[in-house]
Structures are given as C-alpha cells and as structure tokens.
Amino acid sequence: MGKWHLIETLAEGVATLVASGDEAKGLVSIRRNVSPAVDILIEPIVEHVRQTREPFDRVLRSKKVNQSWRFYAWPVIGPFGDVHGVHLWIGDPDESIPQRRLTSGVYWSTTEWLIHQTWESGAMSGSRLEDWVPTALSSDYINRAIKFDKEQEFLEITLTPKPDMVLSTWFSVRHDDGHAMQWQAVLRPTPDCTGVRILYHDFSDVYQPSMPSLAEMGLQEGLEGSNVHIALFEAQRGSVVLWIGRAPEWLSWQYAHLNGPFVHPEDLPQLQAIGQRVNNGEPPQTAGVVRLQGFDGEWVKSSVIVRPFQLKDRPPHAELTLVQITPAADQG
C-alpha cells in the first residue's frame, strides 16, 4: 500500500524527510528512508520538482527487485515562487492516490518584520479567499497558536537567524471555525539571514492538538482577570511581535501594517527612548499614558510599562522589549 512522504526543501541543496505516512520524522535522510529500492534515487525527483515547480508523475522500475512503483510528487510553493517542500506519493501503479494533507509555505522577513504568505497558508486556518492578504504581522500568526513548542528556539531562529540554523517544531492552532489543529513546522533561515522560510503541515488527523499546561492557563487567566496584557514589542516600528498570553480585545492590533499604526505617531518616540534606556541596563520604566489603536479610528489611552527582554544575540536592527499594557482607566 502506498503512502505520502513530505520532504522539506527550504535551503538550496537540502532535502530532508519531515513526515512519512502517519509518522512525523526528524529531518532524516530521504535516500535511506524513502526510496523503495536501492537503485531508485529520490533526490533527482525532488530536485526536478524544486527546479521546475511542476508535479512529477512517473512509473519507475527497480531492476534489483524486479518491481515497479508510481512516483507522484507535488510542489509546496512559497510566496515568492520557491519550493518549500515536496509531497511525494509512492505506491503501486494501479493504486488510487489518496488526498494529501494540507501544507503551505510562508516567508518570515527579519528586516521588514512581516510574514509573506500564500493563499494556501491562510486556507489552512480557515481564512476565506476574500479575507486573505499577502502579508501579516508575526503577532497575527502567533495569536492563532493555542500552544507552540520550543518557544525559545523559535524566537532565536526568527529574531536572530544564522545560516546553519534549522528548527522542527509543533503548533496547536485555532481554526476560524473554532476547532484546534496540530501543525508540524520546519524553519530554515535564508543564506543572508534576511528571512526565514517555513513549511507548515497539518497533522491533526494523527496527532492530537497540544494544550497549554495548567500553569500556563493559570497565568493567562490571571492576566485576563486583571486586564493586564504583555507583549514582545519592536520599538523601531512600534509593532507587537507577539502577545504573551491573551491579546487585548479592546485594542485593534491585527494587521496594523495595513490598518494603521498600533502606537500613536506622537507617542512612539517616547516608547522608543524608554526602550533604549531599558535595553541599556536601566530598570523597568513606565511610559505613562500612551495612545494605542482602538476600533473605528479611536485611540485608546493605555498605561504602558516597559521591561527588558533577554534574548541571546539580540538582533542589531531591533529594539525588542516587553511591554505591560492596561487601560488607563484601570490605573488609579
């Protein structure tokens, strides 16, 4: 009986096995783990699909074992036309090919602080075609996550990428219709480290979505009850990189790069200056009342406290801090 294999091709000259049938794989060799016979090489098939960006469908025969298989390969194309992965089915020539699992490729820009996405990546989480946009903020994506593993490694590869980095991890993601999904994700930086290519794979039919621990849930509920919200903040652009816990429902922070600035332009220099002082070793400081984007064009007066954010090898082009946000009316 045939089965699907998912191969990541996020870096030039690299092709490793991500999943085989109903089993996740840890970036292992495709030569030793995919080919049904020693005289049938998988690498040329993968490279052909990577170069042509077209499906591959052919019956190949092994002289060693005197048997034939059908090889059907489908490219997972990213937002800039490069192939982030290859879905490869190998089975009997007369066998019907089952449906592939949902996959997509996105590109995380470390200079623009934007995620470039394909229609397929939006559709995986339920976005309708009329609501899809080609770019999103990291906070737009991460806020969908119910839980994601290897948080520190994820932040390091997306905020301080190095050419030899690679990360295979899991996300439990909230679908627009309310159910949870379990996504496998593989990330590799580009050679110049100006971006990170990502391959997403919906493995929900096999792996149960992971849920926050009791401690994590308690932290989120406690912050929500006090109306305190904490975010990783990039002061240079005045944007939220990710929310730690739940995002505030009283602020319009999603797609701020399209809908207008998150921080009032007159208040941003103050946050930038405080962030720089905190990052230079000064203790946490209050920014006082800052106007943040609300709904219907309204600015919401908010109390903001700026705290240092510790990350090994901080990116030189970013002023990253932690900000604690509460409605100004709650202060006093």
Buried (B, 14 or more C-beta within 10 A) or exposed (E): EBBBBBBBBBBEEEBBBBBBEEEBBEBEBBEEEBBBBEEBBBBEBBBBBBEEEEEBEEEBBBEEEEEBBBBBBBBBBBBEEBBBBBBBBBBEEEEEEEEBBBBBBBBBBBEEBBBBBBEBBBBBBBBEEEEBEEBBBBBBBBBBBBBBBBBEBBBBBBBBBEEEBBBBBBBBBBBEEEEBBBBBBBBBBBEEBEBBBBBBBBBBEEBEBBEBEEEEEEBBEEBBEEBBBBBBBBBEBBBBBBBBBEBBEBBBBBBBBEEEBBBBEEBBEBBBBBBBEBBEEEEBBEBBEBBBBBEEEEBBBBBBBBBBBEBEEBBEEBBBBBBBBBBBEEEE
